[in-house]
Amino acid sequence: GYESEDQVLGLICHETMCPAEADHCPILELGQRLDRSERVLVTRDGREVPILKSAIPLTLGEEKVLLEAFIDITEHKQAQQEIERLARALEAAHDAIAITDVAGLVLFVNPAFEQLTGYSLKEIRGQSMRILRSGLRSDESYAEMWQTALAGRVWQGEVVYQRADSTFYDAQL
């Protein structure tokens, strides 16, 4: 929020823009060579901005200085919050949800999936979804389901799958 170099020169960064550090400057106190940390920068108008701060002490001639760089990570933080919100929704969903890669290997399952199938995420992660096949459908029908999904379309129908304990269950997809 500063409009010119003149408005910033002479300010003590950790007192002016990083008030949470007003009582100390960790990099100088600890004698570190490099500090990379997330901080909250306070703009000239009082807005708080999450930043990634890099700082390194340097000697320029006879003078010791601290070179600091700030990267605004507001968008990164917002995306991280959205991911956390989506993760909580997946965890809380009553429907069984599995996320696979394009080869059909399991990346994630929610608690409802674990309860329905008897497979924990730890057990099934990295396994093929074929582990659920009951043998009551043809290989061609499974291939059709998979090709539909890979094409970005929704396959709808009823399937009989097999749980970890070898019992069967009906699934509406």
PyMOL commands that set and color helices and strands:
alter all, ss='L'
color gray80, all
select helices_A, chain A and resi 5-8+13-16+19-21+26-30+74-92+111-117+121-124+129-132+139-150
alter helices_A, ss='H'
color red, helices_A
select strands_A, chain A and resi 35-42+48-60+63-72+98-100+106-109+158-162+168-172
alter strands_A, ss='S'
color yellow, strands_A
deselect
rebuild
show_as cartoon
